């Protein structure tokens, strides 16, 4: 007797003997297929987090998944404009539209834990800094030569500083009579800008201070070109940021924005290269003590506010430029140790930064790094490593091999780790040693390591069980516009099918687990705390439990405010009715 193939099976299919999805052996194939998929998913780094979800959290994740699907069909469609919009498109093209989405508004409310990879000198909005420079008495602008032509204004080195005795009769910085590095009142220079006055000046200096959307799209120009522009931005912004009144205002603004975005802790990196000016001083401070004193005071002031009561705190990972020679490197390491002795609660670790392809490798730096560890022991301080490594496109070249050295030198986390997916042995070592990857997807795209979020290799690490947290790296310079992690979270959620809200939750929990809290921990204490997680004792476990409670409240808000996206059964299960 012929099996019942249903009315939707055509005569030619019956005649050809074409198998149907309902046939037993096809069903067995599908069952085996699903089992294989589930077997692979069990190896993911977020598996245990998914298994621990409460009914409310599971419903919230299902709701977010449905909203994501809906917006892919409605928000991310071609509306007749010149740009073909689609989910996971390049960030600078997607930014305006994604900020209008329901998903973005939901993620703004999400408790995101800790920010583990962010360069503070690239986190203060350029518009804010320029406004501060123009509004602060005594701020001056300098240039390496006269800015009398469009080309000169494009190529010259430009910085700001404070000066008590500015001479308004000094030759205009926009004229041929300007002498190199002369201080010109910033407000006067802005008002006399030859291409649009003050508004034109602000547009010009901001363009000099960020990677523009156009520059972020020109991937054909390569990494070196965008890094040259990227590095120059720090010079302009840093010279404004390091005048005490502006620095203090910037710290308050930064902590407010991070708190507003659902963060409770930050491990800042900062290149302590540029000088710091105390208020009213024409000469810069010797060393970095005054900067740390100001930061410490502003942090305490913020934590006394109503908003700041939920802010756990923040510390610095001291960074040295990897292009330094041996003498410069050692001198900078000495400064780090001195600041650690003076402000032990503010220094969490040590790193070397700058374009990996153009700087010294960790292998080349090994003698100085061993000297640093020896000197730390002699001075009675412990400053662990949190190395940048694998922020490159190479496969087996000297830069790519920084990953080997970072692991061998005992790094607690790896900044970026973009090329790690090419190294199966190192992946196993990272998992074994409980090293977290600080992933910065928008940064990797803008700095031309990947063309879009969909081409990013991070899903390969997540699927192999590597612990990861998302970070924003340099939001002010990269054109993000807002401090926080919502944009990076949104990109990951929209770009990777296997992630979902539950995957984002796992990444946020990882950030709380791997933050460099005060008081310091030696390697044994650190490793035990990381392994124990929220089931351990002490500060780290307590903060993980606090984050979990916030996560469950967030999921409850989703279920209540977006109940129309859940089925009746899901709502009943979530609400226990």
LOZA-265021 format. One record per residue (C-alpha): x, y negated, z; residue in one letter. Coordinates in steps of 0.2 Angstrom, whole numbers, padded with zeros to 4 digits, always signed. Example, Ala and Ser with C-alpha at 12.3 -4.5 7.8 and 13.67 -1.06 7.14 Angstrom:
+0062+0022+0039A
+0068+0005+0036S
END
This chain:
+0000+0000+0000X
+0007-0017-0005X
+0010-0029+0010X
-0001-0044+0011X
+0009-0059+0004X
-0004-0072+0006X
-0014-0082-0006X
+0001-0094-0009X
+0011-0081-0017X
+0011-0082-0036X
+0008-0068-0048X
+0026-0069-0055X
+0034-0068-0038X
+0024-0052-0035X
+0029-0045-0052X
+0048-0049-0049X
+0047-0042-0032X
+0053-0059-0024X
+0055-0057-0005X
+0045-0069+0005X
+0049-0078+0022X
+0036-0067+0031X
+0045-0050+0026X
+0052-0041+0040X
+0070-0040+0034X
+0070-0059+0030X
+0063-0062+0047X
+0077-0052+0054X
+0090-0062+0044X
+0082-0078+0051X
+0083-0072+0069X
+0101-0067+0067X
+0105-0084+0059X
+0097-0093+0074X
+0107-0082+0086X
+0123-0087+0077X
+0118-0106+0078X
+0114-0104+0097X
+0130-0094+0100X
+0140-0109+0093X
+0130-0122+0102X
+0135-0113+0118X
+0153-0118+0116X
+0149-0136+0115X
+0155-0148+0129X
+0138-0153+0133X
+0130-0136+0136X
+0130-0136+0155X
+0122-0154+0155X
+0109-0148+0143X
+0105-0133+0154X
+0103-0144+0169X
+0090-0156+0162X
+0074-0158+0172X
+0057-0156+0164X
+0056-0175+0163X
+0073-0177+0155X
+0069-0163+0142X
+0053-0172+0137X
+0063-0189+0136X
+0075-0181+0125X
+0062-0174+0114X
+0053-0191+0113X
+0070-0200+0108X
+0072-0187+0094X
+0055-0190+0087X
+0058-0209+0088X
+0074-0206+0079X
+0066-0196+0065X
+0052-0209+0063X
+0064-0223+0061X
+0074-0214+0049X
+0059-0213+0038X
+0053-0231+0041X
+0067-0243+0047X
+0081-0235+0036X
+0073-0236+0019X
+0078-0246+0004X
+0067-0262+0005X
+0072-0269-0012X
+0087-0278-0005X
+0105-0277-0013X
+0110-0265+0001X
+0104-0247+0001X
+0100-0244+0019X
+0102-0227+0026X
+0105-0219+0044X
+0123-0219+0048X
+0128-0232+0036X
+0144-0243+0039X
+0142-0252+0055X
+0144-0270+0049X
+0130-0267+0036X
+0119-0258+0048X
+0121-0270+0064X
+0107-0282+0061X
+0094-0269+0057X
+0100-0257+0071X
+0098-0270+0084X
+0079-0271+0079X
+0076-0253+0082X
+0066-0245+0096X
+0081-0233+0099X
+0093-0248+0102X
+0080-0255+0115X
+0079-0238+0123X
+0098-0236+0124X
+0100-0254+0131X
+0092-0247+0146X
+0102-0231+0148X
+0114-0229+0162X
+0131-0228+0154X
+0142-0225+0168X
+0160-0231+0165X
+0169-0240+0151X
+0186-0231+0150X
+0194-0238+0135X
+0193-0257+0132X
+0206-0270+0129X
+0200-0285+0140X
+0210-0298+0129X
+0198-0292+0115X
+0182-0292+0124X
+0178-0310+0127X
+0167-0317+0113X
+0176-0328+0101X
+0162-0341+0100X
+0162-0342+0119X
+0181-0344+0120X
+0181-0358+0107X
+0167-0367+0115X
+0177-0366+0131X
+0192-0373+0123X
+0183-0388+0116X
+0174-0392+0132X
+0189-0390+0144X
+0200-0406+0147X
+0218-0405+0142X
+0216-0390+0130X
+0227-0392+0114X
+0230-0383+0098X
+0247-0379+0090X
+0251-0373+0073X
+0267-0366+0065X
+0266-0380+0052X
+0254-0393+0045X
+0237-0387+0041X
+0234-0398+0026X
+0228-0386+0014X
+0216-0371+0013X
+0231-0359+0011X
+0240-0367+0025X
+0225-0365+0037X
+0224-0347+0032X
+0242-0342+0034X
+0249-0353+0049X
+0251-0346+0066X
+0238-0355+0078X
+0238-0355+0097X
+0230-0365+0111X
+0237-0371+0127X
+0234-0384+0141X
+0243-0400+0142X
+0241-0415+0155X
+0249-0428+0143X
+0241-0426+0126X
+0245-0441+0115X
+0229-0445+0104X
+0241-0454+0092X
+0250-0438+0087X
+0249-0435+0068X
+0234-0425+0063X
+0236-0407+0063X
+0227-0407+0046X
+0240-0419+0038X
+0257-0417+0030X
+0265-0428+0044X
+0261-0415+0058X
+0277-0407+0066X
+0277-0389+0069X
+0271-0384+0086X
+0266-0401+0092X
+0251-0401+0104X
+0236-0410+0097X
+0220-0412+0108X
+0209-0397+0103X
+0192-0407+0103X
+0200-0421+0092X
+0207-0408+0080X
+0190-0400+0079X
+0180-0416+0076X
+0193-0421+0062X
+0193-0404+0053X
+0193-0408+0034X
+0180-0395+0030X
+0164-0399+0040X
+0170-0407+0056X
+0168-0398+0072X
+0156-0385+0065X
+0168-0381+0051X
+0182-0380+0064X
+0173-0367+0074X
+0169-0357+0059X
+0187-0357+0054X
+0195-0353+0070X
+0182-0339+0074X
+0186-0331+0056X
+0204-0331+0062X
+0200-0322+0078X
+0189-0308+0072X
+0188-0294+0059X
+0175-0301+0048X
+0161-0290+0040X
+0169-0292+0023X
+0186-0286+0030X
+0179-0271+0039X
+0172-0265+0022X
+0188-0266+0012X
+0194-0249+0016X
+0204-0248+0000X
+0216-0261+0007X
+0222-0248+0020X
+0226-0248+0038X
+0242-0259+0038X
+0232-0274+0031X
+0218-0273+0043X
+0230-0270+0058X
+0240-0286+0053X
+0224-0296+0054X
+0218-0287+0070X
+0235-0291+0079X
+0234-0309+0074X
+0217-0311+0082X
+0225-0307+0100X
+0237-0322+0098X
+0223-0334+0095X
+0210-0327+0108X
+0224-0323+0121X
+0230-0341+0121X
+0213-0348+0125X
+0209-0334+0138X
+0224-0336+0148X
+0221-0354+0155X
+0214-0351+0173X
+0197-0360+0172X
+0193-0351+0155X
+0199-0335+0162X
+0189-0336+0177X
+0173-0340+0167X
+0177-0326+0155X
+0178-0313+0169X
+0161-0318+0176X
+0153-0317+0159X
+0162-0301+0155X
+0156-0292+0171X
+0138-0299+0169X
+0137-0292+0151X
+0144-0275+0156X
+0132-0273+0170X
+0117-0279+0159X
+0122-0265+0147X
+0120-0251+0161X
+0138-0249+0165X
+0145-0248+0183X
+0164-0247+0181X
+0178-0252+0169X
+0196-0246+0166X
+0202-0261+0157X
+0218-0261+0147X
+0227-0278+0144X
+0244-0282+0135X
+0252-0293+0149X
+0263-0302+0136X
+0256-0319+0134X
+0259-0332+0148X
+0246-0337+0161X
+0243-0355+0165X
+0236-0360+0182X
+0223-0374+0182X
+0231-0391+0179X
+0249-0384+0176X
+0258-0388+0160X
+0271-0374+0162X
+0265-0356+0162X
+0266-0345+0178X
+0281-0334+0180X
+0275-0316+0179X
+0257-0310+0180X
+0253-0312+0199X
+0242-0328+0197X
+0231-0319+0184X
+0229-0304+0195X
+0225-0315+0210X
+0212-0324+0199X
+0204-0308+0193X
+0203-0301+0210X
+0194-0316+0217X
+0182-0316+0202X
+0178-0298+0204X
+0174-0300+0223X
+0164-0315+0219X
+0154-0305+0206X
+0151-0291+0217X
+0143-0303+0230X
+0129-0307+0217X
+0113-0298+0216X
+0118-0290+0200X
+0135-0286+0205X
+0130-0276+0220X
+0128-0261+0208X
+0145-0264+0200X
+0157-0251+0207X
+0172-0260+0202X
+0186-0260+0189X
+0205-0258+0187X
+0218-0261+0174X
+0228-0248+0164X
+0244-0258+0162X
+0249-0258+0143X
+0266-0262+0135X
+0268-0265+0116X
+0275-0249+0108X
+0286-0260+0096X
+0297-0266+0111X
+0315-0261+0111X
+0323-0252+0126X
+0327-0268+0136X
+0310-0276+0133X
+0301-0260+0137X
+0311-0257+0154X
+0308-0275+0159X
+0289-0274+0156X
+0289-0258+0166X
+0297-0266+0180X
+0283-0280+0180X
+0270-0266+0180X
+0278-0258+0196X
+0280-0275+0204X
+0261-0279+0201X
+0256-0262+0207X
+0265-0265+0224X
+0257-0282+0225X
+0239-0276+0219X
+0238-0257+0221X
+0219-0257+0220X
+0220-0266+0203X
+0233-0255+0194X
+0226-0238+0189X
+0239-0232+0176X
+0251-0235+0162X
+0250-0235+0143X
+0259-0241+0127X
+0248-0249+0113X
+0249-0256+0096X
+0247-0249+0079X
+0254-0231+0081X
+0260-0230+0063X
+0271-0246+0065X
+0277-0244+0083X
+0289-0232+0092X
+0282-0214+0095X
+0280-0207+0112X
+0295-0195+0108X
+0306-0210+0105X
+0300-0218+0121X
+0303-0202+0132X
+0319-0208+0140X
+0311-0225+0146X
+0295-0215+0151X
+0305-0203+0162X
+0315-0218+0169X
+0298-0226+0173X
+0292-0211+0183X
+0308-0210+0192X
+0307-0229+0197X
+0289-0227+0203X
+0295-0213+0214X
+0309-0224+0221X
+0297-0238+0224X
+0284-0227+0232X
+0270-0230+0219X
+0261-0217+0208X
+0256-0224+0191X
+0249-0210+0180X
+0249-0211+0161X
+0233-0214+0150X
+0241-0214+0133X
+0234-0219+0116X
+0238-0205+0104X
+0232-0198+0087X
+0224-0215+0082X
+0230-0212+0064X
+0227-0203+0048X
+0243-0193+0047X
+0243-0174+0048X
+0259-0168+0056X
+0269-0184+0054X
+0278-0192+0068X
+0263-0203+0073X
+0251-0188+0073X
+0263-0179+0085X
+0261-0192+0098X
+0247-0180+0103X
+0260-0167+0108X
+0270-0179+0119X
+0254-0187+0127X
+0249-0169+0133X
+0267-0164+0138X
+0270-0180+0147X
+0254-0177+0158X
+0242-0190+0152X
+0225-0189+0161X
+0215-0195+0146X
+0219-0198+0128X
+0214-0215+0120X
+0206-0211+0103X
+0213-0194+0099X
+0206-0196+0082X
+0218-0184+0074X
+0216-0171+0087X
+0203-0161+0078X
+0217-0155+0066X
+0226-0146+0080X
+0218-0130+0087X
+0232-0127+0100X
+0231-0144+0107X
+0212-0143+0108X
+0214-0128+0119X
+0227-0137+0129X
+0216-0152+0131X
+0202-0141+0137X
+0213-0131+0149X
+0221-0146+0157X
+0204-0155+0158X
+0210-0170+0148X
+0196-0182+0142X
+0196-0190+0125X
+0191-0209+0125X
+0182-0210+0108X
+0179-0227+0100X
+0169-0223+0084X
+0165-0241+0079X
+0183-0246+0081X
+0189-0231+0071X
+0177-0237+0057X
+0182-0255+0057X
+0200-0251+0058X
+0199-0240+0043X
+0201-0223+0050X
+0184-0217+0044X
+0172-0224+0032X
+0157-0222+0043X
+0150-0213+0059X
+0145-0198+0048X
+0163-0195+0043X
+0170-0197+0060X
+0178-0181+0067X
+0172-0182+0085X
+0158-0169+0082X
+0172-0156+0079X
+0179-0159+0096X
+0162-0159+0105X
+0157-0143+0096X
+0174-0135+0102X
+0171-0139+0121X
+0182-0155+0122X
+0177-0167+0136X
+0174-0184+0128X
+0167-0202+0133X
+0162-0216+0121X
+0171-0233+0123X
+0170-0249+0113X
+0189-0253+0112X
+0189-0271+0106X
+0171-0277+0104X
+0175-0296+0102X
+0187-0294+0088X
+0178-0280+0079X
+0162-0290+0076X
+0151-0281+0089X
+0146-0297+0097X
+0141-0290+0114X
+0150-0281+0127X
+0144-0264+0132X
+0142-0247+0124X
+0124-0248+0116X
+0131-0251+0099X
+0143-0236+0100X
+0130-0225+0108X
+0117-0230+0095X
+0129-0226+0081X
+0133-0209+0088X
+0115-0204+0091X
+0110-0210+0073X
+0125-0202+0065X
+0126-0184+0073X
+0112-0172+0072X
+0118-0161+0085X
+0120-0175+0099X
+0103-0182+0104X
+0100-0191+0120X
+0105-0176+0130X
+0122-0177+0121X
+0124-0195+0125X
+0119-0191+0143X
+0133-0179+0144X
+0146-0192+0137X
+0140-0205+0150X
+0142-0192+0164X
+0159-0188+0158X
+0164-0206+0159X
+0159-0206+0178X
+0169-0190+0181X
+0185-0196+0173X
+0186-0215+0179X
+0201-0220+0187X
+0194-0225+0204X
+0203-0233+0219X
+0210-0226+0230X
+0223-0218+0219X
+0224-0199+0218X
+0239-0188+0214X
+0238-0175+0201X
+0232-0161+0212X
+0218-0172+0219X
+0213-0179+0202X
+0212-0161+0194X
+0202-0154+0209X
+0189-0169+0208X
+0187-0167+0189X
+0184-0148+0191X
+0172-0150+0205X
+0162-0164+0197X
+0146-0170+0207X
+0147-0154+0217X
+0163-0159+0225X
+0166-0171+0240X
+0172-0189+0240X
+0169-0205+0230X
+0170-0197+0212X
+0156-0184+0217X
+0146-0197+0225X
+0146-0208+0210X
+0142-0194+0198X
+0127-0190+0209X
+0122-0208+0209X
+0123-0209+0190X
+0112-0193+0189X
+0099-0201+0199X
+0099-0216+0188X
+0098-0205+0173X
+0083-0196+0179X
+0074-0213+0182X
+0079-0219+0165X
+0071-0203+0157X
+0056-0205+0168X
+0054-0223+0161X
+0055-0216+0143X
+0041-0203+0147X
+0030-0216+0154X
+0033-0230+0141X
+0033-0219+0125X
+0021-0206+0130X
+0013-0206+0113X
+0028-0197+0106X
+0026-0182+0117X
+0014-0168+0116X
+0001-0165+0129X
+0010-0149+0135X
+0026-0159+0136X
+0018-0173+0146X
+0009-0161+0158X
+0026-0152+0161X
+0036-0168+0163X
+0023-0175+0175X
+0019-0159+0184X
+0001-0159+0180X
END
